[in-house]
Amino acid sequence: MEKTDNVIVRATQLLVTISAYVAGIVLVMLMLLTTADVAGRYFFNSPITGVFDITHFAVLIMTFLSLAYCGFYGGHVAIDILYNHLNRTLAGILNRVVNLIGCVLFSLISWRSLVQSVDVKEFNEASQLVLIPFYPFYYILTFGAGLFAFVMALRIFIPAPEVAPQLEENKS
């Protein structure tokens, strides 16, 4: 059973890492696009058409593709005021309950966004200015929320490491 757990954890780690890299690439591309738009606007009086629409889609991509990575490595913000005063057993139970609730909520988000994507595609909904169709972004939202729900389900049974690997390397 432990070997199966290890395979699942390693596969999940790979998937959340790839997802986070994609989110990072989108962030860099958004940064370059915004820089080009500002430069075009102020130096050439010619902004790039559709940057506002593209920014909205990029933020969606960055948010939902990076949630699972943060959840996998236990990097989400936690309020420690009460939590630090609990004994280890009760804290572990509380973590599992929080992960279960989060898993259910993000599973619902994933499911509803998948259902909604069908309507959005059927009605050909698109952005106002550059007419980018909405439905592919619903699929990205579905994938990101579903992956995060899976990570939270995994964390019910396998506790998260305390810090991300990059932070661990910096400590040594």
N, C-alpha and C positions, 0 to 999 in steps of 0.2 A: 504494500500500500504506500509506503514512504517513497518508493521509486516513482510511482504514478504521481504522487503529490509534487515531487521534484520536477517531473516533466511538465506538469501543468504550470507550476510556478515559473519555470524557465521560459516556456512558450509565452506565458502572459507577460513576463518581463521583456521579452523580445518585441512583442506586439505593442506594449505601452511605450517602449523606447522609440520604435519606429514612428509611432503616432506623435510622440513629442518632437522628434526631429522634423516631421512634416510641419507641425505647428511652428517650430522655430524658423524653418525656411519661409513660411508664409509671413512671419513677423519681419524677417529681413527684407522680403520683397515689398511688404507694406511700408517699411521704413524708406526704402529706395523710391517707391512710388510717391510717397508724401513729400520727400525731399525734392523730387523732380517737379511735382505739382507746385510747391511753394516757389521754387526757382522760376518756373515758367510763369507763375502768376506775378511775381514781383519784378523780375528782370526783363521779361519779354511781353508782359501783359497778356499772356495766353495760357490759362490754366488747362490742365488735362481734364477732358470731359469724362465724367463718371467716377471720379475718385471717391466721391461721397458714397455711392453705391458699393463700390469695390471695398471700401473701408468697412462697411457693415458686414459684408460677407467674410472678409478676412478676420475680423474680430470673432465672429461665430466659429470659424475654423480653428483659430488659435485657442479659444476657450474650451471647446468640446474635445479637441484632440489632445489637449494637455491635462485635462482633469484626471484621467486614469493614471498617468505617470505620477502625478502628485499623490494620488490616493495609494498607489502601489508602494511608494516609498515613505508613506506616512508624513507627507509634507504639508498637509492641510492645517490651517490655524485651529488651535484648540484652546478653550478657555480653561485654564489650570487652577483657578481659585478653589473650586470645590474638589476637583479631580485629584489634586496632589494630597489631599487629606484622606483619601480613601485607601483601604488596604488593597494589596495587589490582586486578590481574588475578586473583590467587588469592582475594581477598576477594569479587570479583564472582562467581567460580565457586562459592564457598562459599554465597553468598546464593542463587544459583539452585538449588543442591542442597537447601538448607534449604526453599526455597519448593516445590520438587518433592515432597519428603517430606511437608510440611505439606498440600499439595494432595491428595496421595493419602490421607492420614489423614482429613482433613476430608471428602473425597468419600465415604470409607467410613462415617464418622459420619452423613453426610447420607443415604446410601443405606439404612443399617441402621435409622435412625430412621423413614424412610418405610415400610420393610417392617414394622417393629414397630407403626407407627400403625394398620395394618390389623387386627392382632391386638387391639390395645387397643380399637379401635372395636367390633370384633366381640364382645368380651367385656364391653362397656359398663363399662370401668374408669373410676372416678371418685374424686375426693378423699373423704376420710373424713367430714368434717363437713358441708360444704355441697354435696356431690355434683356438683362441677364435673367434666365429662368430661375425660379426659386427652388424647384424640386430637387436638384442635386444637393443643395445645401441642407435640405431636410434629411437626405440620406446620410450626410456627414454628421448631422446632429444625432440621428438615430444610432449610427455607429459609435460615436463618442460617448453618448449617454449609456448605451448598452455595454460598452467596454468598461466604463466606470462602475456600472452596476455589477458586472462580473468580478471586477477587482474587489468591490465591497463584499460580495458573497464569498470570495476567496479569503478575505481578511476575517471572516467569521470563524474560519477554521485554522488559518495560518496567520499569526500576528505579523504586522508590518515591521520591517526594519526601522530603526530609529531615525536614520538620516539617509539621504540620497547618496549614491556611490561617489559622486563628485565631492560632496562635503566630507565624506569619510576619508578620501584621499588627501584632502587639504589638512586634516587633523594630524596626519602622520608626518 
